[in-house]
Amino acid sequence: MTDQGNAGPAEAAGPVFDSYVIAATPAAVPPAGARLALRRSGPLGLALHTRDGRQVGLLPPAEAETLRRCLGAARRLRAWVRAVVPCRLRPRILVRFEGG
């Protein structure tokens, strides 16, 4: 899932990791390019939140584990919405993480 192209709002300064949101909250879908905050959710999960604190959704468990290790290694991670894809039940939110 590593991709160095299409860095988003700014050029990538470090490793790039693309993921998606599961259990997206339809009322809190941010636009493409919006910055997101990464917060722990329970003992193993990671949730993405908008700048104003609304929870967007959770990361898939395997990818949350990878990102938790990055956070545990005191790496700084920045996240933003790469794309929002309309779907029948819930929108698909694609997210890009950049490490520094």
C-alpha positions as a printed NumPy array, in Angstrom:
array([[  0.   ,   0.   ,   0.   ],
       [  2.981,   2.317,  -0.223],
       [  2.72 ,   4.922,  -2.948],
       [  4.979,   7.904,  -3.569],
       [  2.807,   9.606,  -6.221],
       [  0.016,  12.139,  -5.668],
       [  1.222,  13.289,  -2.263],
       [ -1.83 ,  15.415,  -1.499],
       [ -1.846,  18.949,  -0.081],
       [  1.943,  19.104,   0.154],
       [  4.798,  17.064,  -1.239],
       [  5.528,  13.964,   0.832],
       [  8.417,  14.485,   3.233],
       [  8.759,  10.87 ,   4.32 ],
       [  7.234,   7.426,   3.926],
       [  3.683,   7.393,   2.595],
       [  0.991,   4.903,   3.561],
       [ -2.481,   4.743,   1.999],
       [ -5.467,   3.23 ,   3.764],
       [ -9.223,   3.581,   4.049],
       [-11.825,   4.131,   6.735],
       [-14.109,   1.35 ,   7.948],
       [-17.355,   2.074,   9.788],
       [-17.437,   5.595,   8.351],
       [-19.836,   7.996,  10.036],
       [-21.912,   9.452,   7.161],
       [-22.556,  12.714,   9.028],
       [-18.822,  13.346,   9.517],
       [-17.455,  12.779,   6.   ],
       [-14.819,  15.435,   5.334],
       [-13.96 ,  16.664,   1.823],
       [-10.904,  15.457,  -0.084],
       [ -7.775,  17.232,   1.148],
       [ -9.063,  17.709,   4.716],
       [ -6.512,  17.069,   7.473],
       [ -7.363,  14.365,   9.996],
       [ -6.282,  13.554,  13.535],
       [ -5.351,   9.999,  14.493],
       [ -6.498,   8.876,  17.962],
       [ -6.469,   5.596,  19.825],
       [ -9.864,   3.919,  20.055],
       [ -9.994,   1.148,  22.611],
       [ -7.053,  -1.14 ,  23.324],
       [ -6.248,  -1.983,  19.678],
       [ -8.101,   0.409,  17.413],
       [ -7.25 ,   3.728,  15.807],
       [ -9.885,   6.271,  14.842],
       [ -9.701,   9.236,  12.497],
       [-11.23 ,  12.542,  13.54 ],
       [-11.836,  15.836,  11.787],
       [-10.087,  18.958,  13.06 ],
       [-13.256,  19.926,  14.954],
       [-13.318,  16.56 ,  16.777],
       [-15.964,  14.591,  14.855],
       [-15.081,  10.91 ,  14.444],
       [-14.861,   9.954,  10.769],
       [-14.374,   6.23 ,  11.35 ],
       [-11.87 ,   3.514,  12.191],
       [ -8.863,   2.079,  10.397],
       [ -8.81 ,  -1.615,   9.421],
       [ -7.266,  -3.66 ,  12.294],
       [ -4.128,  -4.811,  10.427],
       [ -3.335,  -1.305,   9.259],
       [ -4.093,   0.156,  12.679],
       [ -1.472,  -2.202,  14.119],
       [  1.143,  -0.963,  11.642],
       [  0.378,   2.661,  12.41 ],
       [  0.373,   2.031,  16.191],
       [  3.94 ,   0.722,  15.831],
       [  4.891,   3.928,  14.004],
       [  3.325,   6.002,  16.768],
       [  5.104,   3.865,  19.374],
       [  8.424,   4.59 ,  17.661],
       [  7.742,   8.309,  18.265],
       [  7.266,   9.009,  14.574],
       [  5.153,  11.951,  13.593],
       [  2.274,  11.025,  11.297],
       [  0.131,  13.403,   9.288],
       [ -3.142,  12.217,   7.748],
       [ -5.549,  13.647,   5.235],
       [ -8.448,  12.552,   3.059],
       [ -7.152,  11.502,  -0.331],
       [-10.596,  10.876,  -1.869],
       [-14.233,  10.329,  -0.988],
       [-15.95 ,   7.769,  -3.216],
       [-19.759,   7.714,  -3.135],
       [-21.201,   4.268,  -2.436],
       [-24.68 ,   2.924,  -1.905],
       [-24.646,   2.547,   1.887],
       [-21.677,   4.59 ,   3.106],
       [-19.062,   6.64 ,   1.3  ],
       [-15.588,   5.145,   0.943],
       [-12.997,   7.426,   2.458],
       [ -9.441,   6.944,   1.248],
       [ -6.781,   8.285,   3.593],
       [ -3.089,   9.06 ,   3.117],
       [ -0.576,   9.028,   5.986],
       [  2.781,  10.712,   5.757],
       [  5.569,  10.094,   8.237],
       [  8.343,  12.477,   9.07 ]])
